[in-house]
Amino acid sequence: MPGMVILVGLGISFGPDFSNKNDPYVVSGKIVPIDIINYEQEKIGVGWVRSENNHFSINTKKFLEHFNFHSRMQTYSS
């Protein structure tokens, strides 16, 4: 668990801003993210791969709908 290593002072972490947005240590204030100044965050793509013969399950389709909806909301709220 990277957060615990950071919390006890044995490590640091670099990552995109969304990677620690809901981290329990960040939410509780035990770890405080520090923005890097004069840094333009890169766009990150996400994709799915599946066999042509296998279709997505109902749960997978629901997850993708949920993910797509929230990723669009995040884009527009930035």
PyMOL commands that set and color helices and strands:
alter all, ss='L'
color gray80, all
select helices_A, chain A and resi 2-7+17-19+24-27+58-77
alter helices_A, ss='H'
color red, helices_A
deselect
rebuild
show_as cartoon
